[in-house]
Amino acid sequence: MATSKKTSQLAKQLAELSLGSDGAVDAERVTGVLAYLEKHPPAQPMAVLKAYHRRIERELQKTNAVVEHAGEVSSEILAAIGGALTQKYHRSVATSASRNDALIAGLRVRIADDVYESTVAGQLDALAASV
């Protein structure tokens, strides 16, 4: 079932109200939004809550970067990547490492829908696609 435009707009407004001054999801604000919805239920409460939940999940994904690597990655490199992403996205970004030997060498960083690729496997794939 498609979400109505009015439901989407309300969920978007509620999600924006749930963000703190640093642009990240604030637990107290989420609690406040949910308390308000409980006292003043919208026309389609389940549809609004589902749309709100999806938006909050997307916002939370923007605060965690997964760094895929083939070799060893030091905590200093992870911290540097986290710092660079924090500056780029204007919010605190935590990093976590995930070993992926299929990359051969290099790093792939995923944060929400964004992927930053600097791997040998990615370069080989690009070369194969251009031939």
C-alpha positions as CSV (number, residue, x, y, z in Angstrom):
1,M,0.0,0.0,0.0
2,A,1.4,3.4,-1.0
3,T,1.8,6.1,1.6
4,S,-0.3,9.1,1.0
5,K,1.3,12.5,0.4
6,K,-0.2,13.9,3.6
7,T,1.2,11.0,5.6
8,S,4.6,11.3,4.1
9,Q,4.7,15.1,4.8
10,L,3.7,14.5,8.4
11,A,6.3,11.8,8.9
12,K,8.9,14.1,7.4
13,Q,8.0,16.9,9.8
14,L,8.1,14.5,12.8
15,A,11.5,13.2,11.7
16,E,12.8,16.8,11.4
17,L,11.5,17.5,14.9
18,S,13.4,14.4,16.2
19,L,16.8,15.8,15.2
20,G,19.0,17.6,17.7
21,S,21.0,20.7,17.0
22,D,23.9,18.5,15.7
23,G,21.6,17.0,13.0
24,A,21.5,13.6,14.7
25,V,18.5,11.7,16.0
26,D,17.9,12.8,19.6
27,A,16.3,10.1,21.9
28,E,14.5,12.7,24.0
29,R,13.0,14.4,21.0
30,V,11.8,11.0,19.6
31,T,10.2,10.3,22.9
32,G,8.5,13.7,22.8
33,V,7.2,13.1,19.2
34,L,5.8,9.7,20.2
35,A,4.2,11.1,23.3
36,Y,2.6,13.8,21.2
37,L,1.3,11.2,18.7
38,E,-0.1,9.2,21.5
39,K,-2.1,12.2,22.9
40,H,-3.1,13.5,19.4
41,P,-3.3,10.5,17.1
42,P,-3.3,11.4,13.3
43,A,-6.0,10.1,10.9
44,Q,-3.9,7.0,9.9
45,P,-1.7,6.4,13.0
46,M,-0.1,3.1,11.8
47,A,0.8,4.6,8.4
48,V,2.3,7.7,10.0
49,L,4.3,5.6,12.5
50,K,5.6,3.3,9.7
51,A,6.7,6.3,7.6
52,Y,8.2,8.0,10.6
53,H,10.1,4.8,11.5
54,R,11.5,4.5,8.0
55,R,12.7,8.1,8.1
56,I,14.3,7.7,11.6
57,E,16.1,4.5,10.4
58,R,17.5,6.4,7.4
59,E,18.7,9.2,9.7
60,L,20.4,6.7,12.0
61,Q,22.1,5.0,9.1
62,K,23.8,8.4,8.3
63,T,25.6,8.2,11.6
64,N,27.4,4.9,11.1
65,A,30.0,4.2,8.4
66,V,31.0,0.6,7.6
67,V,34.6,0.4,6.4
68,E,35.2,-2.7,4.3
69,H,38.8,-3.7,4.0
70,A,40.9,-6.6,2.7
71,G,44.0,-6.1,4.8
72,E,44.5,-4.7,8.3
73,V,43.0,-1.3,9.2
74,S,44.3,0.5,12.2
75,S,42.1,2.3,14.7
76,E,43.9,5.6,13.7
77,I,42.7,5.2,10.1
78,L,39.2,4.4,11.2
79,A,39.2,7.5,13.4
80,A,40.5,9.6,10.5
81,I,37.8,8.3,8.2
82,G,35.2,9.0,10.9
83,G,36.5,12.5,11.3
84,A,36.4,13.2,7.6
85,L,32.9,11.9,7.3
86,T,31.8,13.9,10.4
87,Q,33.0,17.1,8.6
88,K,31.4,16.1,5.3
89,Y,28.0,15.2,6.7
90,H,28.0,17.8,9.5
91,R,27.1,15.2,12.2
92,S,29.0,12.8,14.3
93,V,29.8,9.6,12.3
94,A,31.0,6.4,14.0
95,T,33.0,3.9,12.0
96,S,33.1,0.1,12.2
97,A,35.4,-2.2,10.3
98,S,34.3,-5.2,8.2
99,R,36.9,-7.6,6.6
100,N,36.1,-8.4,3.0
101,D,38.9,-10.4,1.2
102,A,37.1,-10.1,-2.1
103,L,38.3,-6.4,-2.3
104,I,41.9,-7.6,-2.8
105,A,43.3,-4.3,-1.5
106,G,41.9,-0.9,-0.5
107,L,38.8,0.3,1.3
108,R,35.1,0.6,0.6
109,V,33.2,3.0,2.9
110,R,29.4,2.8,3.1
111,I,27.3,5.4,5.0
112,A,23.6,5.3,4.4
113,D,23.1,5.2,0.6
114,D,26.6,6.6,-0.2
115,V,29.5,4.3,-1.1
116,Y,33.1,5.5,-1.4
117,E,35.2,2.9,-3.2
118,S,38.9,2.8,-3.5
119,T,39.6,-0.9,-4.0
120,V,41.5,-3.0,-6.5
121,A,38.4,-5.1,-7.1
122,G,36.4,-2.0,-7.9
123,Q,39.1,-0.8,-10.3
124,L,39.2,-4.2,-12.0
125,D,35.4,-4.2,-12.3
126,A,35.5,-0.7,-13.9
127,L,38.2,-1.8,-16.3
128,A,36.3,-4.9,-17.3
129,A,33.2,-2.8,-17.9
130,S,35.1,-0.4,-20.2
131,V,36.5,-3.2,-22.4
